[in-house]
Amino acid sequence: MGDSDDNTPTPQMGHAEMHGLARRLRARADGVLLSDQPEQRTDLRHAADFIDILIHYRAELRRTADATEDESTEQHLRELLGGSQ
C-alpha cells in the first residue's frame, strides 16, 4: 500500500474511458456467464451506475470551476478533478 502522505497524482480516467468501463460492466452483468449469479450481476450493474454518477459529478465540478470567478475556489475544484482540467 502507498504512504498516506504520498502526493503523487494518480492517473485519471477520462470521460470516454469511464463511459466505456460502465458499458462493459453492464454488458458483463447482462451476459450469459453470470445468469446463475444474481448477486454478482447486481453488483456489476451498481458499479456501472456509480461510474455514470461519477461522470456526471466530474462534469458538474468542471463546469463550476470554469464558471467561478474566485481563483482559490477554481484551483480547489480543479485539484478535486485531479489536476489542471
Contacts in CASP RR format, 6 or more apart in sequence:
PFRMAT RR
TARGET T0000
AUTHOR 0000-0000-0000
METHOD contacts of the structure
MODEL  1
MGDSDDNTPTPQMGHAEMHGLARRLRARADGVLLSDQPEQRTDLRHAADF
IDILIHYRAELRRTADATEDESTEQHLRELLGGSQ
9 82 0 8 1.000
9 83 0 8 1.000
12 81 0 8 1.000
12 82 0 8 1.000
12 83 0 8 1.000
13 21 0 8 1.000
15 55 0 8 1.000
15 58 0 8 1.000
15 59 0 8 1.000
18 51 0 8 1.000
18 54 0 8 1.000
18 55 0 8 1.000
19 51 0 8 1.000
19 52 0 8 1.000
19 55 0 8 1.000
21 48 0 8 1.000
21 51 0 8 1.000
22 47 0 8 1.000
22 48 0 8 1.000
22 49 0 8 1.000
22 51 0 8 1.000
22 52 0 8 1.000
22 55 0 8 1.000
23 48 0 8 1.000
25 44 0 8 1.000
25 45 0 8 1.000
25 47 0 8 1.000
25 48 0 8 1.000
25 51 0 8 1.000
26 44 0 8 1.000
26 45 0 8 1.000
26 48 0 8 1.000
28 34 0 8 1.000
28 44 0 8 1.000
29 40 0 8 1.000
29 41 0 8 1.000
29 42 0 8 1.000
29 44 0 8 1.000
29 45 0 8 1.000
29 48 0 8 1.000
30 41 0 8 1.000
34 40 0 8 1.000
34 41 0 8 1.000
34 44 0 8 1.000
35 41 0 8 1.000
58 81 0 8 1.000
61 77 0 8 1.000
61 80 0 8 1.000
61 81 0 8 1.000
62 77 0 8 1.000
62 81 0 8 1.000
62 85 0 8 1.000
64 77 0 8 1.000
65 73 0 8 1.000
65 74 0 8 1.000
65 77 0 8 1.000
65 78 0 8 1.000
65 81 0 8 1.000
65 85 0 8 1.000
68 74 0 8 1.000
68 77 0 8 1.000
78 84 0 8 1.000
78 85 0 8 1.000
END
